Amino acid sequence: RAVKWVHDVIPDASYAITEDFMNKLFNEYNIDYIIHGDDPCLLPDGTDAYALAKKAGRYKQIKRTEGVSTTDIVGRMLLCVRERSACDSHNHSSLQRQFSHGHGQ
């Protein structure tokens, strides 16, 4: 919600896109396309996580930006939360500095 390019957040979104969930995205949330970087996105069983969206013609792939990774961003956020829980002496500005500088890479 804090990302300026995000219009809406879908709580409890499933990683595996079922036909029902995909229809909910397109009909309830008025999403035009499901977009992902050009790195593979596989389910635990090895199948393509976006196969249904591709089949429906509602998938767009974008070039991945080297050095920019949502997995890395989420990992840094979780690290900050874990460190804060372990030691309450961290203040808010300290956590912001750690996150913005990639603390604990």
C-alpha positions as CSV (number, residue, x, y, z in Angstrom):
1,R,0.0,0.0,0.0
2,A,2.9,2.3,0.5
3,V,4.3,1.9,-3.0
4,K,3.3,4.9,-5.1
5,W,2.6,2.8,-8.2
6,V,0.2,0.4,-6.3
7,H,-3.5,1.2,-6.9
8,D,-5.0,-1.5,-4.7
9,V,-3.9,-4.4,-2.6
10,I,-5.6,-7.7,-2.7
11,P,-5.4,-9.3,0.8
12,D,-4.7,-13.0,1.1
13,A,-3.9,-13.3,-2.6
14,S,-3.0,-16.8,-3.6
15,Y,0.4,-17.5,-5.1
16,A,-1.2,-20.3,-7.2
17,I,-3.6,-18.7,-9.6
18,T,-6.8,-20.8,-9.9
19,E,-9.4,-20.1,-12.5
20,D,-11.8,-18.8,-9.8
21,F,-9.2,-16.5,-8.3
22,M,-8.2,-15.2,-11.8
23,N,-11.8,-14.4,-12.6
24,K,-12.1,-12.6,-9.3
25,L,-9.0,-10.5,-10.2
26,F,-10.4,-9.6,-13.6
27,N,-14.1,-9.1,-12.6
28,E,-14.0,-7.8,-9.0
29,Y,-10.8,-5.9,-9.0
30,N,-10.9,-4.9,-12.7
31,I,-7.4,-6.0,-13.4
32,D,-6.5,-6.0,-17.0
33,Y,-3.3,-8.2,-16.9
34,I,-1.2,-10.2,-14.5
35,I,2.3,-8.9,-14.8
36,H,5.5,-10.6,-13.7
37,G,9.2,-10.3,-14.5
38,D,11.0,-12.5,-17.0
39,D,12.3,-14.8,-14.3
40,P,10.5,-18.1,-14.0
41,C,7.7,-18.3,-11.6
42,L,7.0,-22.0,-10.7
43,L,4.7,-23.7,-8.2
44,P,6.1,-26.3,-5.9
45,D,5.0,-29.0,-8.4
46,G,7.1,-27.4,-11.1
47,T,4.2,-26.0,-13.2
48,D,4.0,-22.4,-14.4
49,A,2.2,-20.3,-11.8
50,Y,0.7,-18.1,-14.5
51,A,-0.3,-20.7,-17.1
52,L,-4.0,-19.9,-16.8
53,A,-3.5,-16.2,-17.2
54,K,-1.3,-16.9,-20.2
55,K,-3.9,-19.2,-21.7
56,A,-6.5,-16.4,-21.2
57,G,-4.3,-13.9,-22.9
58,R,-4.2,-11.8,-19.7
59,Y,-0.5,-12.1,-18.8
60,K,2.3,-9.6,-19.6
61,Q,5.9,-10.2,-19.0
62,I,8.3,-7.4,-18.2
63,K,12.1,-7.3,-18.3
64,R,13.5,-7.9,-14.9
65,T,15.6,-5.0,-13.6
66,E,19.0,-6.4,-12.4
67,G,19.5,-5.6,-8.7
68,V,15.8,-4.9,-8.0
69,S,14.0,-7.8,-6.5
70,T,10.7,-7.9,-4.6
71,T,12.0,-11.1,-2.9
72,D,15.0,-9.1,-1.6
73,I,12.8,-6.2,-0.5
74,V,10.5,-8.5,1.4
75,G,13.4,-10.3,2.9
76,R,15.0,-7.0,4.2
77,M,11.6,-6.0,5.6
78,L,11.3,-9.3,7.5
79,L,14.8,-9.0,8.7
80,C,14.1,-5.5,10.1
81,V,10.9,-6.8,11.9
82,R,12.8,-9.8,13.3
83,E,15.6,-7.6,14.6
84,R,13.1,-5.2,16.1
85,S,11.4,-8.0,17.9
86,A,14.7,-9.4,19.2
87,C,15.9,-6.0,20.5
88,D,13.3,-3.3,21.3
89,S,16.1,-0.7,21.5
90,H,15.9,-0.1,17.7
91,N,14.0,3.0,17.0
92,H,11.9,3.7,13.9
93,S,14.5,5.9,12.1
94,S,17.2,3.2,12.8
95,L,15.0,0.6,11.1
96,Q,14.4,2.9,8.2
97,R,18.1,3.4,7.7
98,Q,18.8,-0.3,7.9
99,F,16.1,-1.1,5.3
100,S,17.0,1.6,2.9
101,H,20.6,0.6,2.9
102,G,20.0,-3.1,2.6
103,H,21.1,-4.0,6.1
104,G,21.9,-7.7,6.5
105,Q,22.3,-8.5,2.8
